[in-house]
Amino acid sequence: MILLDGKALSIKRNLELKEKIERIVSNNYRSPKLAIILVGNNPASLSYVKGKKRACELVGIKHDMHHLDENISQKELEDLIINLNEDDLVDGILLQLPISKHLDDSLLIDMISKNKDADGFHVINQGYLYQKKKTIYPATPKGIMTMLKAYDINLLGMNAVVIGRSNIVGFPVARLLMDQGATITVCHSKTKDVSMYTKQADIIVVAAGRPHILTKDMVKKGAIVVDVGVNRVDGKLIGDADFSDLKEVCSYLTPVPGGVGPMTIHSLLENTFELYLEHIAK
């Protein structure tokens, strides 16, 4: 079994990105800038944002942190996004999810300018993705595809199963896998027998948010498993796939933590850099 080491790959690629940014800034251009919006004090969100800020500092991307009270009104948050959209020094905007239930996250995401959409969640950018047009890809699916390419995994002709159908991971990663020549099946909570599909799969991307739902009896020998899940159980982070069980049968497997997560953050930085290049070219 070969470990798909997202942590090591992200470190390598972040250093390469840092060099690119330093070269541009040395030619009297400003640094890239990401605005991060965090609502409330969700422990997981605080941890994720801390990691994103640390990564920004590593590669040379400036970041503005807008840490807002969980009771902030929809209007106040909309006004903040409008101001950030109009700020010529801000290249990317990230709304850390989840946010308070009284806020309309779909509306707020689509209020972010598609030209500053660092997460790739804007409806227009997702529409471009489905039409195979140049756009900003959602960070987690982009990170997965970058990792598969780095390990020289050729998806052409593979049977691929995606477990989970969110607009953040499931749907876009299915589209990207299809674009690389894989045949796609998307399973979800209403699928009657998930194992009927996973047993036929050459590659499985599991993003259901349920601990250890994928076990070795559900996959064929030599399958590739990419685990997007991050679940805290008894104080430990575990994935949607049972790593210790699956490592006996998989050809490639991502760990949790240290697999998809670091590549998601790297892709966010890469997205911000791409938006920055577009802005300074104008």
N, C-alpha and C positions, 0 to 999 in steps of 0.2 A: 504494500500500500504506500502510495506517495502522498505526503501531506501537502495540501494546498495552503501554503504558509502566507496568508494575507499580510501578516505583520511584517515579515521580512521584505516582502515585495513592496509594501507601502513605504517602508523606510528608504529603500533604494529609489523609488520613483519620486518621493518627496524631496530627496537630495537633488535629483535631476531637475525638479521643478524650481527648487531654490536657486540653482545656478542660472536657469532661464530668467527668473525674475531679477536676479542681481545684474545680469548682463544688460537688461533693458533699463533698469534704474540707473546704472552707471552711465547711460547715454542721456541723462538729464530728464528722464521721464519720472512721473510720480509712482509710488508703490500702489499695487492693487489694494482694494478695500472691500471688506465684507461687513455688512450690518446684520447682527444676530438679534432676533426678537425672542425673548423668553418670557412667558406669562406664568406667574406663580412659582412654586418651589417644589415641583415634582422631583423626587430624588433621582430618578432615572434621567430626566431631562437635564438636571443640574450636572450630572456626571457626563452626559453626552456633550453638553455645551463646553464643559471644561476641557474635554478632549479636543474639540474643534478649535477652541481658542489656542491651546497649546500647539496644535498642528499649524495654525495660521502663523504663529510667532516663529516656528521653525523655518518655514519656507519664505517668510518675508511679506506675508499678506497682513496689512493692517486690519484691525477689527474693532467695530463699535458694538458694545454690548448694551442692549436696551432691555433691562430686567424690570418687568412691569408687575404691578399688583394683580393677583388673581381675579380681583373684582373690577378690573378696568372695563370701561364700557366699549361696546362695539364701535361707537363713533370716535372715541379717543384712539383706538387702535387703527381704524381706517385713516384718521388724520396723520398718524405717524407714518404709515405706509406711503401715503401720498407725498409727504415731505421727503422721505427717503428716495422715492421714485424721481423726485425733482432735483435731488442733490447730485451734481455732476461728479463729485469725488467718491461716490458710492458705486461700486461695480456690481456687487451681488447683495441680495437680500435673502435671509433665511428666517422663516417662521418656525421655531422649534415646536413640534407636535408631541403629545397632545396639548391642547389649550383648554381653558375653562369651558364648561358645557354651555354656558349662556352666550358664547361667541360662535359666530358662523365661520368655521375654518375654511370651508370651500370658497365662500365669497372672498375671504381675506387673502387666500392663496392666489386667486385670480385677479385680485387688486394689485398684486405685485407685478410690476412691469415684466413682460416676457423677456425683455432685454436685460433684466437684473435677477432673473429667476434661477438662483444658484442651485436650488434643489431639483429643478426640472419638473415641477409639479403643475405649472400653469397649463390651463386647458389647451391653449394654442401650441405650446411646446410639445405636449403629449399628442396632440393631433398631428403635428409634423413628424413625430416619431413613428406613428402608425402609417404615415404616408411615405416613410423612408426619405424624408427631407432633412437637410442639415438643421440641427437643433441642439438644445441642451438636454441631455439624457438624465433621468432620475439617478441619483447618486448610487444607490445600492445596485440596481441592475447594471449600471455602467461599470461599477467596481467588479462585479461578477464576471462580466465579459472581458474586462482587462486582465483579470486573473487567469481565466481560461486560455486566453491568447498567450500570456506570458509562459504558461506551461505547455504550449504547443499542442493544445487539445483541439483537434479538427472536428467540428460539429456536423460537417456535411454528411447527410444521410442518417444521422443518429435519431433514435426515438427518445424524445425528451418529455419528461413529466414535471409539471410545475404544480406544487401543492400550495394553494393560496391564490386568491384572485383580486388582491387589492390593487388600486391604481398606483400605489407607491412601489410595489415590488412585483407581484404576480403577473399582472397584465403586461407591463412594459418588458419584463425579462422574457416572457413568452414571445413577444414580438421580436426582440433582439435575437433570441435563439432561432426563431424562424428565419430571420434575415440571414443567418449564417448557415442555412440549409438543413436545419433540424426539423423533424416532424413533431408537432406539439400536441400534448394533451394537458388540459388544465383541470385539476381536481380541487374540490373544496368541501365545505362542511356538509353539503347535500349529496355528495358522491356516494353511491351505495357501497361500493367495494373498492377502496383506494388501492389495495394491494393487487387487484386484478390488472391495474395499469402500471403500477411501479415495478412489478415483476418482469414486465416486458421492456423496461426503460434502460437505455444506455447511460442516460444522465438524468438525475433527479435534483430539482431545486425545491427545497422545502422551506416555506415561509408562512406557516400556519399560526405561529405564536402559541404552540402547545408543546410542552416538554416531552421529548423522547417518543413522538408519535410514529417515527420511522425506525424500524428495527430490521435486523439482518434477514429475518424470514420474509420480508417484504421486497427484497432486492435480489437481483441475479448476481452471480459472481462476476467481478470485473466492472461493476457499475461505478459511475462517478456520482458522488453526492455532494451537493453544495448546500450547506446549512445556514439559513438566514436567521433562524430563531435565536432569541436571547431571552432566557427565562431564569428568574432567580428562585431557586429551590433550596431551602435549608441554608440560606446564606451563600450559596454557590451559583455561578452562572453556568447554565447548561443550554444546549441547543434543542431544536425540534427533532434532531436525529440522535440516536443512541450511539455516540462515538465509539465507546469501548466495544460495543456489539458489532458495529458495522465495519470497523477496521479489519476484521477478519476476512471480509468478502469484497470490499471495495478496491478499485484500482487507484482512485483518487478520492480524497475526503478532506473537507475543511474542519478545523477545530473550532470550538467555541469556549472561551474567547480566542481571538488571534487569527480568525479566518476572514469572513466577509466584513466584519466591523471596521477594521483598519482601512480596508479598500474603499468602503463607503466614505469615510472621512477624506481619504486621498482624492476621490472623485469629486467631492464637494470643492476641494481646493483647486482641482483641475478645471472644474466648471467656472469657478470665480476667475481664474486666470484667463480662460477663453473669453469670458464677458469683458474682462479688462482689456484684452487685446482689441476687441471690437470697439471699445470706447475710446482708447487712445489713438486708434486709426482714423477716427472721424475728424 
